[in-house]
Amino acid sequence: MINVKVLGGGCAKCQATYKLFNRIIAEKGMAAMLEKVEDIQEIMAHDVMSTPGVVINGIVVHQGSVPSSELVESWLVEP
């Protein structure tokens, strides 16, 4: 199961990123745990300085903008 965290304090880009992941996970019928993290201490623990940040299975893969659908799909492909 893929663990996805969207890091951000509730800005429009953070909400759009969360909705994008939620939509793609639902469309693909994937077994994934999606979490929205707004706690600044946890965000800083991932060394994310610009939100939204995206953490997949404990690795920061993106920060500072809303990723494209194609990029999100590529991250969600299980090995």
HTML snippet that shows the backbone in 3Dmol.js (N, CA, C, O; Angstrom):
<script src="https://3Dmol.org/build/3Dmol-min.js"></script>
<div id="view" style="width:600px;height:400px;position:relative"></div>
<script>
const pdb = `
ATOM      1  N   MET A   1       0.841  -1.181   0.000  1.00  0.00           N
ATOM      2  CA  MET A   1       0.000   0.000   0.000  1.00  0.00           C
ATOM      3  C   MET A   1       0.884   1.242   0.000  1.00  0.00           C
ATOM      4  O   MET A   1       1.870   1.323   0.734  1.00  0.00           O
ATOM      5  N   ILE A   2       0.517   2.191  -0.825  1.00  0.00           N
ATOM      6  CA  ILE A   2       1.251   3.444  -0.907  1.00  0.00           C
ATOM      7  C   ILE A   2       0.722   4.407   0.151  1.00  0.00           C
ATOM      8  O   ILE A   2      -0.487   4.549   0.331  1.00  0.00           O
ATOM      9  N   ASN A   3       1.647   5.065   0.845  1.00  0.00           N
ATOM     10  CA  ASN A   3       1.291   6.060   1.857  1.00  0.00           C
ATOM     11  C   ASN A   3       1.617   7.433   1.294  1.00  0.00           C
ATOM     12  O   ASN A   3       2.776   7.723   0.996  1.00  0.00           O
ATOM     13  N   VAL A   4       0.596   8.290   1.145  1.00  0.00           N
ATOM     14  CA  VAL A   4       0.772   9.625   0.571  1.00  0.00           C
ATOM     15  C   VAL A   4       0.393  10.674   1.605  1.00  0.00           C
ATOM     16  O   VAL A   4      -0.676  10.610   2.212  1.00  0.00           O
ATOM     17  N   LYS A   5       1.284  11.638   1.795  1.00  0.00           N
ATOM     18  CA  LYS A   5       0.989  12.779   2.657  1.00  0.00           C
ATOM     19  C   LYS A   5       1.081  14.044   1.816  1.00  0.00           C
ATOM     20  O   LYS A   5       2.074  14.272   1.125  1.00  0.00           O
ATOM     21  N   VAL A   6       0.039  14.860   1.881  1.00  0.00           N
ATOM     22  CA  VAL A   6       0.061  16.179   1.265  1.00  0.00           C
ATOM     23  C   VAL A   6       0.262  17.167   2.400  1.00  0.00           C
ATOM     24  O   VAL A   6      -0.572  17.274   3.299  1.00  0.00           O
ATOM     25  N   LEU A   7       1.382  17.890   2.351  1.00  0.00           N
ATOM     26  CA  LEU A   7       1.760  18.812   3.415  1.00  0.00           C
ATOM     27  C   LEU A   7       1.378  20.234   3.040  1.00  0.00           C
ATOM     28  O   LEU A   7       1.714  20.710   1.956  1.00  0.00           O
ATOM     29  N   GLY A   8       0.670  20.912   3.945  1.00  0.00           N
ATOM     30  CA  GLY A   8       0.332  22.303   3.687  1.00  0.00           C
ATOM     31  C   GLY A   8      -0.695  22.809   4.669  1.00  0.00           C
ATOM     32  O   GLY A   8      -1.488  22.046   5.222  1.00  0.00           O
ATOM     33  N   GLY A   9      -0.668  24.098   4.875  1.00  0.00           N
ATOM     34  CA  GLY A   9      -1.517  24.707   5.881  1.00  0.00           C
ATOM     35  C   GLY A   9      -2.930  25.025   5.449  1.00  0.00           C
ATOM     36  O   GLY A   9      -3.643  25.696   6.196  1.00  0.00           O
ATOM     37  N   GLY A  10      -3.364  24.594   4.320  1.00  0.00           N
ATOM     38  CA  GLY A  10      -4.735  24.835   3.900  1.00  0.00           C
ATOM     39  C   GLY A  10      -4.873  25.832   2.769  1.00  0.00           C
ATOM     40  O   GLY A  10      -5.982  26.282   2.479  1.00  0.00           O
ATOM     41  N   CYS A  11      -3.766  26.190   2.121  1.00  0.00           N
ATOM     42  CA  CYS A  11      -3.832  27.121   0.993  1.00  0.00           C
ATOM     43  C   CYS A  11      -4.552  26.459  -0.193  1.00  0.00           C
ATOM     44  O   CYS A  11      -4.763  25.247  -0.201  1.00  0.00           O
ATOM     45  N   ALA A  12      -4.917  27.256  -1.174  1.00  0.00           N
ATOM     46  CA  ALA A  12      -5.649  26.737  -2.333  1.00  0.00           C
ATOM     47  C   ALA A  12      -4.835  25.677  -3.077  1.00  0.00           C
ATOM     48  O   ALA A  12      -5.395  24.678  -3.528  1.00  0.00           O
ATOM     49  N   LYS A  13      -3.530  25.880  -3.209  1.00  0.00           N
ATOM     50  CA  LYS A  13      -2.687  24.901  -3.904  1.00  0.00           C
ATOM     51  C   LYS A  13      -2.615  23.590  -3.122  1.00  0.00           C
ATOM     52  O   LYS A  13      -2.586  22.510  -3.712  1.00  0.00           O
ATOM     53  N   CYS A  14      -2.586  23.687  -1.798  1.00  0.00           N
ATOM     54  CA  CYS A  14      -2.540  22.481  -0.964  1.00  0.00           C
ATOM     55  C   CYS A  14      -3.845  21.702  -1.110  1.00  0.00           C
ATOM     56  O   CYS A  14      -3.830  20.477  -1.234  1.00  0.00           O
ATOM     57  N   GLN A  15      -4.958  22.401  -1.096  1.00  0.00           N
ATOM     58  CA  GLN A  15      -6.255  21.744  -1.252  1.00  0.00           C
ATOM     59  C   GLN A  15      -6.385  21.126  -2.642  1.00  0.00           C
ATOM     60  O   GLN A  15      -6.910  20.022  -2.782  1.00  0.00           O
ATOM     61  N   ALA A  16      -5.913  21.827  -3.666  1.00  0.00           N
ATOM     62  CA  ALA A  16      -5.976  21.296  -5.027  1.00  0.00           C
ATOM     63  C   ALA A  16      -5.115  20.040  -5.156  1.00  0.00           C
ATOM     64  O   ALA A  16      -5.504  19.082  -5.824  1.00  0.00           O
ATOM     65  N   THR A  17      -3.957  20.046  -4.523  1.00  0.00           N
ATOM     66  CA  THR A  17      -3.074  18.875  -4.579  1.00  0.00           C
ATOM     67  C   THR A  17      -3.720  17.683  -3.889  1.00  0.00           C
ATOM     68  O   THR A  17      -3.673  16.568  -4.408  1.00  0.00           O
ATOM     69  N   TYR A  18      -4.320  17.906  -2.730  1.00  0.00           N
ATOM     70  CA  TYR A  18      -5.003  16.820  -2.010  1.00  0.00           C
ATOM     71  C   TYR A  18      -6.152  16.264  -2.853  1.00  0.00           C
ATOM     72  O   TYR A  18      -6.308  15.049  -2.977  1.00  0.00           O
ATOM     73  N   LYS A  19      -6.950  17.158  -3.430  1.00  0.00           N
ATOM     74  CA  LYS A  19      -8.082  16.715  -4.256  1.00  0.00           C
ATOM     75  C   LYS A  19      -7.594  15.939  -5.480  1.00  0.00           C
ATOM     76  O   LYS A  19      -8.222  14.960  -5.881  1.00  0.00           O
ATOM     77  N   LEU A  20      -6.491  16.364  -6.067  1.00  0.00           N
ATOM     78  CA  LEU A  20      -5.932  15.673  -7.224  1.00  0.00           C
ATOM     79  C   LEU A  20      -5.532  14.247  -6.858  1.00  0.00           C
ATOM     80  O   LEU A  20      -5.881  13.306  -7.570  1.00  0.00           O
ATOM     81  N   PHE A  21      -4.811  14.079  -5.768  1.00  0.00           N
ATOM     82  CA  PHE A  21      -4.428  12.736  -5.327  1.00  0.00           C
ATOM     83  C   PHE A  21      -5.667  11.912  -5.011  1.00  0.00           C
ATOM     84  O   PHE A  21      -5.758  10.748  -5.401  1.00  0.00           O
ATOM     85  N   ASN A  22      -6.617  12.510  -4.308  1.00  0.00           N
ATOM     86  CA  ASN A  22      -7.837  11.788  -3.924  1.00  0.00           C
ATOM     87  C   ASN A  22      -8.584  11.303  -5.168  1.00  0.00           C
ATOM     88  O   ASN A  22      -9.056  10.166  -5.205  1.00  0.00           O
ATOM     89  N   ARG A  23      -8.691  12.158  -6.185  1.00  0.00           N
ATOM     90  CA  ARG A  23      -9.397  11.801  -7.419  1.00  0.00           C
ATOM     91  C   ARG A  23      -8.684  10.680  -8.157  1.00  0.00           C
ATOM     92  O   ARG A  23      -9.326   9.722  -8.588  1.00  0.00           O
ATOM     93  N   ILE A  24      -7.389  10.780  -8.308  1.00  0.00           N
ATOM     94  CA  ILE A  24      -6.641   9.779  -9.076  1.00  0.00           C
ATOM     95  C   ILE A  24      -6.626   8.437  -8.344  1.00  0.00           C
ATOM     96  O   ILE A  24      -6.759   7.389  -8.976  1.00  0.00           O
ATOM     97  N   ILE A  25      -6.466   8.457  -7.037  1.00  0.00           N
ATOM     98  CA  ILE A  25      -6.494   7.210  -6.262  1.00  0.00           C
ATOM     99  C   ILE A  25      -7.858   6.535  -6.418  1.00  0.00           C
ATOM    100  O   ILE A  25      -7.930   5.318  -6.594  1.00  0.00           O
ATOM    101  N   ALA A  26      -8.939   7.319  -6.355  1.00  0.00           N
ATOM    102  CA  ALA A  26     -10.291   6.759  -6.503  1.00  0.00           C
ATOM    103  C   ALA A  26     -10.510   6.224  -7.917  1.00  0.00           C
ATOM    104  O   ALA A  26     -11.055   5.134  -8.092  1.00  0.00           O
ATOM    105  N   GLU A  27     -10.086   6.991  -8.927  1.00  0.00           N
ATOM    106  CA  GLU A  27     -10.261   6.555 -10.320  1.00  0.00           C
ATOM    107  C   GLU A  27      -9.518   5.261 -10.606  1.00  0.00           C
ATOM    108  O   GLU A  27     -10.014   4.410 -11.345  1.00  0.00           O
ATOM    109  N   LYS A  28      -8.346   5.107 -10.033  1.00  0.00           N
ATOM    110  CA  LYS A  28      -7.522   3.920 -10.279  1.00  0.00           C
ATOM    111  C   LYS A  28      -7.906   2.767  -9.359  1.00  0.00           C
ATOM    112  O   LYS A  28      -7.460   1.638  -9.564  1.00  0.00           O
ATOM    113  N   GLY A  29      -8.740   3.043  -8.331  1.00  0.00           N
ATOM    114  CA  GLY A  29      -9.128   1.995  -7.389  1.00  0.00           C
ATOM    115  C   GLY A  29      -7.940   1.455  -6.620  1.00  0.00           C
ATOM    116  O   GLY A  29      -7.860   0.263  -6.324  1.00  0.00           O
ATOM    117  N   MET A  30      -7.015   2.354  -6.302  1.00  0.00           N
ATOM    118  CA  MET A  30      -5.774   1.946  -5.659  1.00  0.00           C
ATOM    119  C   MET A  30      -5.940   1.767  -4.160  1.00  0.00           C
ATOM    120  O   MET A  30      -6.794   2.393  -3.532  1.00  0.00           O
ATOM    121  N   ALA A  31      -5.102   0.896  -3.599  1.00  0.00           N
ATOM    122  CA  ALA A  31      -5.010   0.747  -2.150  1.00  0.00           C
ATOM    123  C   ALA A  31      -3.947   1.731  -1.687  1.00  0.00           C
ATOM    124  O   ALA A  31      -2.755   1.426  -1.718  1.00  0.00           O
ATOM    125  N   ALA A  32      -4.376   2.904  -1.262  1.00  0.00           N
ATOM    126  CA  ALA A  32      -3.435   3.934  -0.834  1.00  0.00           C
ATOM    127  C   ALA A  32      -3.991   4.638   0.392  1.00  0.00           C
ATOM    128  O   ALA A  32      -5.203   4.792   0.547  1.00  0.00           O
ATOM    129  N   MET A  33      -3.087   5.057   1.253  1.00  0.00           N
ATOM    130  CA  MET A  33      -3.466   5.830   2.430  1.00  0.00           C
ATOM    131  C   MET A  33      -3.101   7.281   2.130  1.00  0.00           C
ATOM    132  O   MET A  33      -1.923   7.616   1.998  1.00  0.00           O
ATOM    133  N   LEU A  34      -4.112   8.139   2.022  1.00  0.00           N
ATOM    134  CA  LEU A  34      -3.906   9.554   1.722  1.00  0.00           C
ATOM    135  C   LEU A  34      -4.188  10.374   2.963  1.00  0.00           C
ATOM    136  O   LEU A  34      -5.233  10.234   3.598  1.00  0.00           O
ATOM    137  N   GLU A  35      -3.234  11.235   3.300  1.00  0.00           N
ATOM    138  CA  GLU A  35      -3.347  12.039   4.516  1.00  0.00           C
ATOM    139  C   GLU A  35      -3.010  13.488   4.197  1.00  0.00           C
ATOM    140  O   GLU A  35      -2.058  13.755   3.463  1.00  0.00           O
ATOM    141  N   LYS A  36      -3.774  14.419   4.736  1.00  0.00           N
ATOM    142  CA  LYS A  36      -3.486  15.856   4.623  1.00  0.00           C
ATOM    143  C   LYS A  36      -2.857  16.282   5.936  1.00  0.00           C
ATOM    144  O   LYS A  36      -3.467  16.132   6.994  1.00  0.00           O
ATOM    145  N   VAL A  37      -1.657  16.805   5.880  1.00  0.00           N
ATOM    146  CA  VAL A  37      -0.914  17.210   7.074  1.00  0.00           C
ATOM    147  C   VAL A  37      -0.838  18.727   7.121  1.00  0.00           C
ATOM    148  O   VAL A  37      -0.265  19.352   6.229  1.00  0.00           O
ATOM    149  N   GLU A  38      -1.415  19.316   8.156  1.00  0.00           N
ATOM    150  CA  GLU A  38      -1.392  20.770   8.314  1.00  0.00           C
ATOM    151  C   GLU A  38      -0.536  21.211   9.500  1.00  0.00           C
ATOM    152  O   GLU A  38      -0.341  22.407   9.717  1.00  0.00           O
ATOM    153  N   ASP A  39      -0.029  20.252  10.262  1.00  0.00           N
ATOM    154  CA  ASP A  39       0.789  20.562  11.434  1.00  0.00           C
ATOM    155  C   ASP A  39       2.163  21.065  10.990  1.00  0.00           C
ATOM    156  O   ASP A  39       2.918  20.337  10.346  1.00  0.00           O
ATOM    157  N   ILE A  40       2.483  22.312  11.338  1.00  0.00           N
ATOM    158  CA  ILE A  40       3.727  22.930  10.881  1.00  0.00           C
ATOM    159  C   ILE A  40       4.959  22.176  11.372  1.00  0.00           C
ATOM    160  O   ILE A  40       5.965  22.120  10.664  1.00  0.00           O
ATOM    161  N   GLN A  41       4.901  21.604  12.552  1.00  0.00           N
ATOM    162  CA  GLN A  41       6.047  20.841  13.079  1.00  0.00           C
ATOM    163  C   GLN A  41       6.324  19.612  12.215  1.00  0.00           C
ATOM    164  O   GLN A  41       7.476  19.291  11.923  1.00  0.00           O
ATOM    165  N   GLU A  42       5.241  18.927  11.808  1.00  0.00           N
ATOM    166  CA  GLU A  42       5.430  17.748  10.963  1.00  0.00           C
ATOM    167  C   GLU A  42       5.896  18.157   9.569  1.00  0.00           C
ATOM    168  O   GLU A  42       6.718  17.471   8.961  1.00  0.00           O
ATOM    169  N   ILE A  43       5.377  19.266   9.066  1.00  0.00           N
ATOM    170  CA  ILE A  43       5.820  19.748   7.750  1.00  0.00           C
ATOM    171  C   ILE A  43       7.315  20.071   7.796  1.00  0.00           C
ATOM    172  O   ILE A  43       8.060  19.681   6.897  1.00  0.00           O
ATOM    173  N   MET A  44       7.750  20.774   8.830  1.00  0.00           N
ATOM    174  CA  MET A  44       9.165  21.131   8.971  1.00  0.00           C
ATOM    175  C   MET A  44      10.037  19.893   9.166  1.00  0.00           C
ATOM    176  O   MET A  44      11.194  19.881   8.747  1.00  0.00           O
ATOM    177  N   ALA A  45       9.496  18.858   9.794  1.00  0.00           N
ATOM    178  CA  ALA A  45      10.263  17.620   9.995  1.00  0.00           C
ATOM    179  C   ALA A  45      10.623  16.964   8.664  1.00  0.00           C
ATOM    180  O   ALA A  45      11.584  16.198   8.588  1.00  0.00           O
ATOM    181  N   HIS A  46       9.864  17.258   7.628  1.00  0.00           N
ATOM    182  CA  HIS A  46      10.163  16.721   6.296  1.00  0.00           C
ATOM    183  C   HIS A  46      11.036  17.684   5.484  1.00  0.00           C
ATOM    184  O   HIS A  46      11.293  17.439   4.306  1.00  0.00           O
ATOM    185  N   ASP A  47      11.494  18.779   6.108  1.00  0.00           N
ATOM    186  CA  ASP A  47      12.326  19.789   5.424  1.00  0.00           C
ATOM    187  C   ASP A  47      11.626  20.397   4.218  1.00  0.00           C
ATOM    188  O   ASP A  47      12.274  20.748   3.233  1.00  0.00           O
ATOM    189  N   VAL A  48      10.311  20.521   4.293  1.00  0.00           N
ATOM    190  CA  VAL A  48       9.545  21.162   3.223  1.00  0.00           C
ATOM    191  C   VAL A  48       9.413  22.637   3.568  1.00  0.00           C
ATOM    192  O   VAL A  48       8.829  22.997   4.589  1.00  0.00           O
ATOM    193  N   MET A  49       9.966  23.492   2.700  1.00  0.00           N
ATOM    194  CA  MET A  49       9.959  24.925   2.948  1.00  0.00           C
ATOM    195  C   MET A  49       8.907  25.652   2.121  1.00  0.00           C
ATOM    196  O   MET A  49       8.604  26.814   2.390  1.00  0.00           O
ATOM    197  N   SER A  50       8.353  24.988   1.127  1.00  0.00           N
ATOM    198  CA  SER A  50       7.357  25.595   0.262  1.00  0.00           C
ATOM    199  C   SER A  50       6.239  24.584   0.044  1.00  0.00           C
ATOM    200  O   SER A  50       6.485  23.459  -0.390  1.00  0.00           O
ATOM    201  N   THR A  51       5.028  24.983   0.343  1.00  0.00           N
ATOM    202  CA  THR A  51       3.904  24.062   0.226  1.00  0.00           C
ATOM    203  C   THR A  51       3.121  24.322  -1.054  1.00  0.00           C
ATOM    204  O   THR A  51       3.176  25.427  -1.594  1.00  0.00           O
ATOM    205  N   PRO A  52       2.407  23.345  -1.539  1.00  0.00           N
ATOM    206  CA  PRO A  52       2.212  22.024  -0.962  1.00  0.00           C
ATOM    207  C   PRO A  52       3.444  21.139  -1.139  1.00  0.00           C
ATOM    208  O   PRO A  52       4.177  21.231  -2.123  1.00  0.00           O
ATOM    209  N   GLY A  53       3.634  20.288  -0.151  1.00  0.00           N
ATOM    210  CA  GLY A  53       4.666  19.262  -0.246  1.00  0.00           C
ATOM    211  C   GLY A  53       3.987  17.912  -0.405  1.00  0.00           C
ATOM    212  O   GLY A  53       2.878  17.703   0.086  1.00  0.00           O
ATOM    213  N   VAL A  54       4.645  17.020  -1.077  1.00  0.00           N
ATOM    214  CA  VAL A  54       4.109  15.671  -1.270  1.00  0.00           C
ATOM    215  C   VAL A  54       5.155  14.673  -0.789  1.00  0.00           C
ATOM    216  O   VAL A  54       6.306  14.693  -1.227  1.00  0.00           O
ATOM    217  N   VAL A  55       4.730  13.797   0.123  1.00  0.00           N
ATOM    218  CA  VAL A  55       5.600  12.750   0.656  1.00  0.00           C
ATOM    219  C   VAL A  55       4.967  11.410   0.310  1.00  0.00           C
ATOM    220  O   VAL A  55       3.817  11.151   0.664  1.00  0.00           O
ATOM    221  N   ILE A  56       5.714  10.566  -0.375  1.00  0.00           N
ATOM    222  CA  ILE A  56       5.218   9.246  -0.729  1.00  0.00           C
ATOM    223  C   ILE A  56       6.139   8.206  -0.108  1.00  0.00           C
ATOM    224  O   ILE A  56       7.343   8.177  -0.361  1.00  0.00           O
ATOM    225  N   ASN A  57       5.538   7.360   0.707  1.00  0.00           N
ATOM    226  CA  ASN A  57       6.273   6.318   1.430  1.00  0.00           C
ATOM    227  C   ASN A  57       7.500   6.895   2.135  1.00  0.00           C
ATOM    228  O   ASN A  57       8.575   6.296   2.120  1.00  0.00           O
ATOM    229  N   GLY A  58       7.326   8.064   2.751  1.00  0.00           N
ATOM    230  CA  GLY A  58       8.365   8.673   3.561  1.00  0.00           C
ATOM    231  C   GLY A  58       9.378   9.519   2.813  1.00  0.00           C
ATOM    232  O   GLY A  58      10.295  10.066   3.426  1.00  0.00           O
ATOM    233  N   ILE A  59       9.233   9.637   1.493  1.00  0.00           N
ATOM    234  CA  ILE A  59      10.192  10.408   0.690  1.00  0.00           C
ATOM    235  C   ILE A  59       9.493  11.631   0.102  1.00  0.00           C
ATOM    236  O   ILE A  59       8.433  11.516  -0.512  1.00  0.00           O
ATOM    237  N   VAL A  60      10.102  12.811   0.296  1.00  0.00           N
ATOM    238  CA  VAL A  60       9.557  14.035  -0.298  1.00  0.00           C
ATOM    239  C   VAL A  60       9.810  13.970  -1.801  1.00  0.00           C
ATOM    240  O   VAL A  60      10.954  13.879  -2.245  1.00  0.00           O
ATOM    241  N   VAL A  61       8.730  14.018  -2.577  1.00  0.00           N
ATOM    242  CA  VAL A  61       8.866  13.924  -4.033  1.00  0.00           C
ATOM    243  C   VAL A  61       8.549  15.235  -4.734  1.00  0.00           C
ATOM    244  O   VAL A  61       8.843  15.389  -5.920  1.00  0.00           O
ATOM    245  N   HIS A  62       7.949  16.188  -4.012  1.00  0.00           N
ATOM    246  CA  HIS A  62       7.540  17.419  -4.681  1.00  0.00           C
ATOM    247  C   HIS A  62       7.251  18.482  -3.633  1.00  0.00           C
ATOM    248  O   HIS A  62       6.837  18.178  -2.514  1.00  0.00           O
ATOM    249  N   GLN A  63       7.477  19.748  -4.018  1.00  0.00           N
ATOM    250  CA  GLN A  63       7.073  20.840  -3.147  1.00  0.00           C
ATOM    251  C   GLN A  63       6.967  22.133  -3.930  1.00  0.00           C
ATOM    252  O   GLN A  63       7.664  22.333  -4.925  1.00  0.00           O
ATOM    253  N   GLY A  64       6.081  23.014  -3.467  1.00  0.00           N
ATOM    254  CA  GLY A  64       5.992  24.366  -3.986  1.00  0.00           C
ATOM    255  C   GLY A  64       4.976  24.632  -5.067  1.00  0.00           C
ATOM    256  O   GLY A  64       4.768  25.788  -5.434  1.00  0.00           O
ATOM    257  N   SER A  65       4.329  23.593  -5.596  1.00  0.00           N
ATOM    258  CA  SER A  65       3.333  23.813  -6.646  1.00  0.00           C
ATOM    259  C   SER A  65       2.379  22.617  -6.711  1.00  0.00           C
ATOM    260  O   SER A  65       2.609  21.574  -6.099  1.00  0.00           O
ATOM    261  N   VAL A  66       1.312  22.806  -7.468  1.00  0.00           N
ATOM    262  CA  VAL A  66       0.379  21.704  -7.696  1.00  0.00           C
ATOM    263  C   VAL A  66       0.973  20.836  -8.803  1.00  0.00           C
ATOM    264  O   VAL A  66       1.207  21.320  -9.910  1.00  0.00           O
ATOM    265  N   PRO A  67       1.218  19.562  -8.514  1.00  0.00           N
ATOM    266  CA  PRO A  67       1.794  18.704  -9.554  1.00  0.00           C
ATOM    267  C   PRO A  67       0.770  18.390 -10.639  1.00  0.00           C
ATOM    268  O   PRO A  67      -0.437  18.493 -10.416  1.00  0.00           O
ATOM    269  N   SER A  68       1.257  18.010 -11.804  1.00  0.00           N
ATOM    270  CA  SER A  68       0.363  17.633 -12.906  1.00  0.00           C
ATOM    271  C   SER A  68      -0.243  16.255 -12.627  1.00  0.00           C
ATOM    272  O   SER A  68       0.285  15.478 -11.832  1.00  0.00           O
ATOM    273  N   SER A  69      -1.358  15.975 -13.296  1.00  0.00           N
ATOM    274  CA  SER A  69      -1.997  14.662 -13.168  1.00  0.00           C
ATOM    275  C   SER A  69      -1.038  13.555 -13.598  1.00  0.00           C
ATOM    276  O   SER A  69      -0.971  12.503 -12.963  1.00  0.00           O
ATOM    277  N   GLU A  70      -0.301  13.796 -14.671  1.00  0.00           N
ATOM    278  CA  GLU A  70       0.633  12.794 -15.181  1.00  0.00           C
ATOM    279  C   GLU A  70       1.730  12.484 -14.156  1.00  0.00           C
ATOM    280  O   GLU A  70       2.126  11.332 -13.980  1.00  0.00           O
ATOM    281  N   LEU A  71       2.203  13.518 -13.496  1.00  0.00           N
ATOM    282  CA  LEU A  71       3.244  13.325 -12.479  1.00  0.00           C
ATOM    283  C   LEU A  71       2.696  12.532 -11.300  1.00  0.00           C
ATOM    284  O   LEU A  71       3.357  11.622 -10.800  1.00  0.00           O
ATOM    285  N   VAL A  72       1.488  12.875 -10.855  1.00  0.00           N
ATOM    286  CA  VAL A  72       0.874  12.154  -9.733  1.00  0.00           C
ATOM    287  C   VAL A  72       0.692  10.685 -10.095  1.00  0.00           C
ATOM    288  O   VAL A  72       0.993   9.804  -9.289  1.00  0.00           O
ATOM    289  N   GLU A  73       0.206  10.419 -11.294  1.00  0.00           N
ATOM    290  CA  GLU A  73       0.010   9.027 -11.718  1.00  0.00           C
ATOM    291  C   GLU A  73       1.330   8.269 -11.741  1.00  0.00           C
ATOM    292  O   GLU A  73       1.378   7.097 -11.366  1.00  0.00           O
ATOM    293  N   SER A  74       2.398   8.925 -12.176  1.00  0.00           N
ATOM    294  CA  SER A  74       3.702   8.248 -12.218  1.00  0.00           C
ATOM    295  C   SER A  74       4.197   7.921 -10.808  1.00  0.00           C
ATOM    296  O   SER A  74       4.854   6.900 -10.605  1.00  0.00           O
ATOM    297  N   TRP A  75       3.887   8.777  -9.836  1.00  0.00           N
ATOM    298  CA  TRP A  75       4.307   8.504  -8.460  1.00  0.00           C
ATOM    299  C   TRP A  75       3.516   7.360  -7.841  1.00  0.00           C
ATOM    300  O   TRP A  75       4.017   6.649  -6.970  1.00  0.00           O
ATOM    301  N   LEU A  76       2.278   7.185  -8.297  1.00  0.00           N
ATOM    302  CA  LEU A  76       1.403   6.191  -7.672  1.00  0.00           C
ATOM    303  C   LEU A  76       1.565   4.792  -8.254  1.00  0.00           C
ATOM    304  O   LEU A  76       0.938   3.843  -7.782  1.00  0.00           O
ATOM    305  N   VAL A  77       2.403   4.664  -9.276  1.00  0.00           N
ATOM    306  CA  VAL A  77       2.638   3.337  -9.842  1.00  0.00           C
ATOM    307  C   VAL A  77       3.442   2.530  -8.833  1.00  0.00           C
ATOM    308  O   VAL A  77       4.536   2.921  -8.425  1.00  0.00           O
ATOM    309  N   GLU A  78       2.886   1.424  -8.451  1.00  0.00           N
ATOM    310  CA  GLU A  78       3.575   0.583  -7.490  1.00  0.00           C
ATOM    311  C   GLU A  78       4.655  -0.228  -8.192  1.00  0.00           C
ATOM    312  O   GLU A  78       4.456  -0.688  -9.316  1.00  0.00           O
ATOM    313  N   PRO A  79       5.811  -0.407  -7.527  1.00  0.00           N
ATOM    314  CA  PRO A  79       6.896  -1.176  -8.161  1.00  0.00           C
ATOM    315  C   PRO A  79       6.526  -2.636  -8.352  1.00  0.00           C
ATOM    316  O   PRO A  79       7.327  -3.413  -8.870  1.00  0.00           O
TER     317      PRO A  79
END
`;
const viewer = $3Dmol.createViewer("view");
viewer.addModel(pdb, "pdb");
viewer.setStyle({}, {cartoon: {color: "spectrum"}});
viewer.zoomTo();
viewer.render();
</script>
